[in-house]
C-alpha cells in the first residue's frame, strides 16, 4: 500500500501550509539569534530564549508538515494543535496590535489547514478507511 498515493489532496495542501509555517518559525528563530548576536537590547525579553522556543516549535511543525506531505498520519495531531493555537494569535495580531494584514494572513492559513484536515476525505484518510469514488 502506497501511503503517499492514498493521501487526499486536502492533506497535501495542509501539509504544504504546515511546512511553510514551520519554516517561518525557524526563520523567526534565526532572525532573533542574529539580532541578539548583533547586540539588540535584551533587558526586556530574552531574544535567545524566544529564539529557542521558535526553533523548537518550528522544528515540530515542519516535521508535522513533512509527515503530512509523505502521507503519514503522525503529523496530523501536531498540525491541528499548532493551527488551533494560531487562531488566538491571529486575533491578537488584528485586534490587540492593530496589525490586520498579519492577523488576517495567520487566520486564513490556520483556518485553511483546519478545514483541510477536517474535510471528509482527510477524516477518512486519518481513520484509515479507503477513499470513496469521486472524492479528492
Secondary structure, DSSP 8 states (H G I E B T S, - for coil): --HHHHS-HHHHHHHHHHHHHHHHHHHHHHHHHHHHHTT---SSS-HHHHHHHHHHHHHHHHHHHHHHHTT-TTHHHHHHHHHHHHHHHHHIIIIIS--HHHHHHHHHHHHHHHHHHTSHHHHHHHHT----TT--
